[in-house]
Amino acid sequence: MLITLAVLVALVVLLVAFLVLTYNSLVRRRNQVDNAWGQVDVQLTRRYELIPNLVETVQGYAGHEHRTLGAVTRARAEALSAQGPAARAEADDQLTGALKSLFAVSEAYPDLKASANFRQLQDELANTEDRAAYARQYYNDAVLSYNNSVHTIPTVLVAGAMGFRGREFFRAEGAAQGPVTVRF
């Protein structure tokens, strides 16, 4: 009887230890995903903050390009209001397309291309794009790790019971078309 009780106590202790360790692991991975999303958000917000300066600089040289400038401004506003990875990725794709048009307009204005302010903004935007790409990759890696934990045995048993759900990846549609090349 004493041996049976000791075995049952040991099993209960092991089960509780498993639940605690699994729960803590899931919480750490979920927090890592949230932190990674925060980094994506920081980089995209930085990008969105650079765009008004870029539009203003272009407007000084090519003020009559209202349609292109308006498209960039609208795309930026939509990107700022987008919520979640899927909506943010779609809005970011639209903004990238609008920026391509803006950079294409700059080709027609040699003074604009030669402007130190425009070049500096272009470099800042390229640097921010690199940071955003890294942040998106890190976020997707964190989501992969988290989703693997949430959907694989034995953690799936704890995850479902504790309310852990898989997260969505950041999927940029434009990325499938290859890198964007901008020439000045």
Helices and strands as residue ranges (DSSP letters): H 2-61, H 66-81, H 84-106, H 110-114, H 116-151, H 155-162, G 173-177
